[in-house]
Every structure is written in C-alpha cells, then in structure tokens.
Amino acid sequence: MAPVIGSRLWTRDFSFYFAARAVSLLGDAMMPVAAALAVGEIYGVAAVGYVLSLWTAPFVIFVVLGGVFADRIGARAMMVGADAVRFAAQGVLAAAFLTGTPPLWLLLATSLLSGTAAAMFQPGVNGMVPLVAADPQRANATLKIADAATQVGGPVVAGTLMALTGPGAVYALDAATFLVSGVCLALIRRLPRARAAAVRPALLADARQGWREFRSRSWMWSVIIIWVFFGLLVFGPSIPLGSRLIGERLGEAAYGWAMAALGVGTVAGGLAAMVLRPSRPLAAGGVALFGFALIPLVVALESPLPLLMAGHLAGGCSWAFWSVMWSTSVQTQVSYAVLNRVTAYEIAGSVSGVAAGQALVGPVSAVVSPRDLLFVSAAATVAVSAALLLTAPVRRLRARPAVPDPLAGGPPVAAGV
C-alpha cells in the first residue's frame, strides 16, 4: 500500500500539525511568566511555587496514562481533548483576572487541571510526527526550530502584555493558543483508525505492554537512566543558578541576551539536523551533546557577555541536534501501535530527574557555592555524553527509515520491528 503522505515535508497535514505545535508551544512558554508575574504580585513567591508545582505533579503522575489512552483512542483525539480542557481552564482564569482578583484556590485548581491535560497531550506529540511527515528527522528538526522561537518569543509576549494590559489579556491569549492548536489538529485528515472496543485489552494490560516494549529496547532505557543524572545534575541546577549568577553580575538584560543566543543556537542545531543524516543517530547526537557543557561552564567562569552568548549559542546547537536524533530514533524504531505508550514512559523517566534536580538545587546551593555547582553541571554533561557513547546499544543503534503500516491504514511503523 502506498504511504498516506508524500515525500515533501509541507503537506497539508504536516502544515496543520506544525501550526498546532507552534501555537501550543507559544502558550506553554507564556504560562510560567504569567504565573510568576500575576500570581506573585497578588499572593507572593510561595504561591507561584504552589501553582507551578501543581502543574508539574499531575504531569509526572498521569503522562503514562496519557500514552495508554493515546494508543487506545488515537493520539489526535487525546491531543484535541487536552487542548479543549486547557482552553477552558485558561479562559476561566482570563475572565477571573479581567473581572477582579481570582482566589488562590481557583489558580491552584486550574493549574492542576492544566497539568493533567498536558500529561494527556504530550505522549501524542511524538506519535503524531511519523503520521504527518514522510521524513520524521526533517520534521523533528523543523519543529525544534519552532520550539526555539517560542521559547524566546513566549516570555517576551507575556511580559509585554502584562506591562501594557495586565494578566487577563495574557491568560486570554494563552487560552486562544490552545483553541487554535485543537482546531488545527482536528483538521488533519488521514490518521490511523483507533482499535475497536471489542479488541482492546484492559487498561492495565495496555500499560504493561507499553512497559514491556520500553524495557525490551536496551538502547532506550539506557538513555533514560543516563538522562536521570543529566536532569538531576545539569538541567535542575543550571537554569535557576545560571539566571541568578548572570543577573547578579551583569544584569537581567545580559541574561536575556544569553537566552536569545541559546534560541539562535537551537535554530542552528535544527537546521543542521535537517541536513546531516548520520547512520548512527544516537552516537552522533552523543558527540554533539558535549557542546552543551559550555553553557554551565561559561557561567561558572564568569565570562564576559560575548563569551556567555557564544557558549549558549554552541550549547543550544548541541542540544537541538541531540533532541532531533533522539526523537527521530524513537519514532522510527518503535511500532506506531505502541509508540505513544513507549513515549510516555521515556518522558516520565526524563522528567523525574529534572524535577528532582529543581527540588534539590535550593537546599544544595545553600551549602555549596553556585559556581561550584555549575562546574559540576559542566563535568556531568561531559560524563553523560561519554556514557552515551560508551553504552554499546546506544552507540551502535542504526538509523531506520519509516515504512507504511498496512494494518493501520498507511501510517509509518519502524522497519524490522
């Protein structure tokens, strides 16, 4: 059977998917700024922490369930439903801010609801790519560029709207991004049929099958184990400590320039991933990841602004290239029938390390110099990159093209699985 998608990237379905992801990522990038500024002004810093933690907690808890449901009823259906919930939650907050001061319980409840919806949404992000793009690597690189643009632009848009109009407009725009995302996803035409209710196994059996598929791939669980240390020692401390040290030494504007350079580097890494086609993608990504050590290193060395920007640019490029190699490997090595569940397990493992690192950075930085912690982060990045290359299943994993799956009406499934 012929593939449902053509060889060119910008098909109708991919264009709608790209638009959905771009606006959804913009909303995600705006949310922390809106919460920090709006909630902090009314209820203080502690309340900001409560609001953000109530978003993160259900995400970690329910993301596996989101993967199970995405494989049972279809990734697109889950994503559209999650967007509808987030549209409603952010819309309620927009109305509350526009008409007065929302009570803290409402802020906490909507954050919990949004985090749960995000957990239902996220597993399908990976699973949708091979359905709407004949070339997953090029598609992932393009989406990574959009991610970089929204990470830079989202906080700017949120901060500007907060200054000009207030939090109500920010939450209204945030709600609108989820509405647009849901509509774009609903307009995608050719997707696989969901399994009939009569042939669906029990929910727990679905989750167990996803775990078996995840566990059977030594290259995947090896990366996730290594990644827990990366989240704990690098992602957790480097972002909050980097912003603090740069801001105290050179001012908040300097940190903004460093983040802009990071965004430019991410775009460059995405462009590189469009062109380079390594036969061993994770090995190539592991080599590239060494460059990410420059981000905590230039901060710890108290470098001048030009060197800070250069380090963040190189680190962003390294990170983007690794991300594309990883996403493409997962999408092309795992059968679509279990892809969303497998993705959910790898997301849960990855996020757990980051969450632990963020929780520990405050107490640890009280007894260890922030500069010393960033030196540790730089060394840990080198160690993680080396561990990826020294792990034989990761190093030896070869690229596989996606082929059409005749049992699902045409969507790709990994060749040889």
Number of C-alpha atoms within 10 A of each C-alpha: 8 12 16 19 22 13 11 10 18 15 15 14 21 23 16 21 25 22 19 22 23 23 24 24 22 26 25 19 22 25 19 17 19 23 21 17 19 20 22 15 12 14 12 13 13 10 19 23 15 15 22 18 17 21 23 20 15 20 26 22 14 18 27 27 19 29 32 28 22 28 25 24 16 22 29 23 19 23 27 22 16 25 28 19 21 26 24 19 22 26 20 20 23 21 16 18 20 17 10 9 13 17 12 14 10 14 23 19 15 22 26 22 22 25 26 25 26 25 29 29 24 24 32 26 15 21 29 24 23 26 26 29 27 26 21 26 27 22 23 27 28 19 22 24 22 22 24 25 19 23 21 20 17 23 20 16 17 26 18 13 18 19 10 9 11 18 24 25 18 28 31 19 22 27 25 21 23 28 21 20 26 25 16 20 23 16 12 16 11 14 18 20 13 16 15 9 9 6 7 13 13 9 13 11 12 20 22 14 17 25 18 12 17 22 15 11 14 14 19 20 17 17 21 20 14 18 24 22 22 23 25 25 26 30 22 22 27 29 14 14 21 22 18 15 18 23 15 12 12 13 13 15 11 20 22 17 16 25 20 20 24 27 27 22 27 30 26 23 27 32 19 18 26 19 11 13 14 14 13 17 25 30 26 18 25 26 18 20 26 21 22 26 26 25 28 29 23 22 25 23 13 15 14 14 17 12 15 26 25 18 26 30 28 25 26 28 29 27 23 31 32 24 22 27 24 19 19 27 23 18 29 24 22 24 21 23 21 23 29 30 32 31 27 30 24 22 20 19 19 22 19 17 24 22 19 18 23 20 14 15 20 14 9 14 15 9 8 11 11 22 20 13 21 26 21 20 28 26 18 19 26 20 17 22 23 16 17 23 19 14 16 14 18 23 19 16 17 15 17 17 18 24 18 21 21 13 10 16 16 19 26 29 25 21 15 11 8
